[in-house]
Amino acid sequence: MPRKKTLAAIAAILLAAGYWLLERADRSWLSTGGQDAPADTSEVGGYRRLSGCRLAEHRHNDGDSFHVRHGDDSYEFRLYFVDAPESRYKTYRGGDDNGGRIAQQGDYFGGLNRDQTTGIGAEAKKFSLNLLRGRPFTVYTKGENVYGSERQYAFVEVEDAAGKRRLLGELLVEQGLARIHTKGATTPDGAARSKQEGKLRSIEHAARNAGVGAWRFTGR
């Protein structure tokens, strides 16, 4: 009897350990969105559809521009339609700085000061990178370069908190974390540029009325 009890106890411990390891593995898979999800390329509405993209950590990643890995390839993408505020004040070689850009961004939201504007920029950066980090997402791009740089304009499709697939640019405007500013384009599903801009204006109007993000400083 003692021997049987000992064997039963050992079996129970091993079974519990097995469940713990399985649960740990499942949680790891969920937290990463499945790191083995394959990268795939197709053509949709005149865009290259890059599925299975991954965020590449980089010091220049921010709310509307970030480095991305797709299979063995690396890119830096900039969102169509939206511009998230600068996340900090910076000076460059030669004496230039981004103070003027920060002031323009603050004015858009009703007159935010520098600290308020860069604070919203930091929120936008955290919001976007949290959605992109640790899970696959989809990029739609035509390879259009941003002002002659190596960055390419793109629409980025992510999964929101409710598990719905959404365009990241729309989510940023919805949260009051980006202005409608910069190059627009027809969406991959065929919506005209003017229609998509109208949709963003409606989203922005709701965000402003709700006083979220940058709009909390200036109200309606």
N, C-alpha and C positions, 0 to 999 in steps of 0.2 A: 504493500500500500504506500509506504513512504516514497518508494521509487516511482510509482505511478504518479503520485502527486508532484514529485519533482519534475518528471517528464512533461506533465500537463502544464506546470508553471512555466517551464522553458518554452513550450509551444505557444503559450499565451503571450509571452514576452516577444518571441519572434514574430508572431502575427501582428502585435501592436506596432513593432518596429517597421514591419512591411507597410502597414497602413500609413504610418508617419512619413516614410520615404515617398510613398505614392502621392500623399497630399502635398508634400513639399515640392515634388516634381510638377504637379498640376499647378500649384500657385506660381512656380517659377515660369511655367509656360504662359500663364495668363498675364503675368507682369511684363513679359517681353513681347507679347502678342504673337509668339511663335517665331523664334529667330530663324527657323529653317524654312519659313515661307519663301517660295521661289520668286526671284525677280523675273518679270515678264514684260515684253514690249509689244504694243499693238498700235494700230492707227484708228483714231476716233475723231470724227468731225474736223479733220485737218490737223489734228494734234498727234504727237507721239504720246501714247499713254504708257507711263512707266509705273507698273504696279510692283508691290513688294519693296518699295523704297525704304531706306533707313536714314535717320538723322546721323550726320557725322559731327561729332563734337568739335567746335572751333570757336576761338575767342571772338570772332566777328559775327557769330550768329546773333540775330535779334528777332524782333517781333514779326518782321515782314521779309526777311532775307536770311537764308541759312544754307549750310553745306549739306549735301545729300549723297548717300551711296546707293547705287543701283547695280547689283551684281558686282562686277569688277570695275565699274565706272564711277567717277566722282564728278559732282556738279555743284554749282552755287546758283540757287534760284531766288528770284525776287517776285513777289506776288503782283499779279495784275490788279489794278483799280485802287489799291489801298496803300496808305503810308502810316506806319506806326511811329510815334514820336521817338526821337533819339533817347536812349536810355541813360546817357550821361553827357556832360559837357566835355568837349575834347579840343585840344589845340594840335595843329599839325606842323610839320616842317615848313619853314618859310613864314611862320607867324599867323597863318590862317586858323580859323576855328569854326565850329558848327553852331555858334551862338545865334547867327542870323536864321538858320534853319529852325532851330528850337523856338525862336520868337515867332516865326510864321506858323509853326505847328500849334503853339499856345494860342495865337490869335484865332485860329480856326475854331477852337473849342470855346471861344468867348472871352479870351483874355487871361489865360493861365500864365503864371510867372514861370521862371526857368525851373525852379525846383518842382513845381507841380507838374510841368510838362515832362521833365525827365523821369519823374516818379511814375507817370502813366506809361512812359516808354519802357521802364523796368517791368511794370505789370504786364505789358504786352509781350515782352520778351519771355517772361516766365510762363504766361498763358500759352503761347505758341509752342515753346520747347517742351512743355509738359505734355501737350497733345501729340507731339511728334516723337518724343523720346520713348524708346522701349517698345515700340509697336510699328508694324508696317503701315505705310500710307501710299497714296497714289498721286502722281504728278502728271499734269498735262502740259506739254510745252511744244512750241514751234521752233525753239532754238533762237528766238529773237534776243539779241544782246542788249543789255541795259547801258545806254550811253557809251557804247564802244568798249565796255568792260567785258570780262569773261562771264559775268553773271547773266543768266537767262531769265526772261519773264516766264511765269507759269501760273497755272491754277493748281492748287494743292487741295486734295480731298482727304479729309480725316474723319475719324469716328468721334462724335461728341459724347458728352457725359451720359446721354440717353441711349447711346449705341447707334445713333443715326448718322449716315454718311452726309457730311456737309463740306462746303468750301470754306477753307480756313479764313479767307478774306471776309466772308459774310459773318463768321463768328466773331472776328475782331471788331467789326463795326457794331455788331449786336451787343458787345460788351463795353462799347464806348472806348475802345483801345486803339482805334485807328481812324484817320480821316479818309474821305473819298478823294484821292489825289494820286496821280501818276497815270501811266498808260493803261487803257482799257482794251478789251477785245471781245469778239464773239465767243461765247462759252462753248465748251466741247459738245454740249447737247444742242447747239444751234441757236441759242438765244442771242439776239442782236446786242451789240454793245450798248445801245441806248436803252434797251429793255433791262439789261443787267444793271446798268447804272441807276435806272429807276427803282429797281428792286432794292438796291443798296440804300438809296435815299429814303425809302420807306422804312427799312430796318433802322437806319440812323435816326429817323424821326421818333420811332418807338423808344430807342435807347435814350434819346435826349429827354423825352417826356418822363421816362422812368428814373432819370438822374443817375445812370450807371457810368462807371469808368470816369473819363474826363468830364462828363456832363454833371457829375456831382458837385463840381466846383462852381459851375455857372447856372445850374438849374435850367428851367425851360426858357 
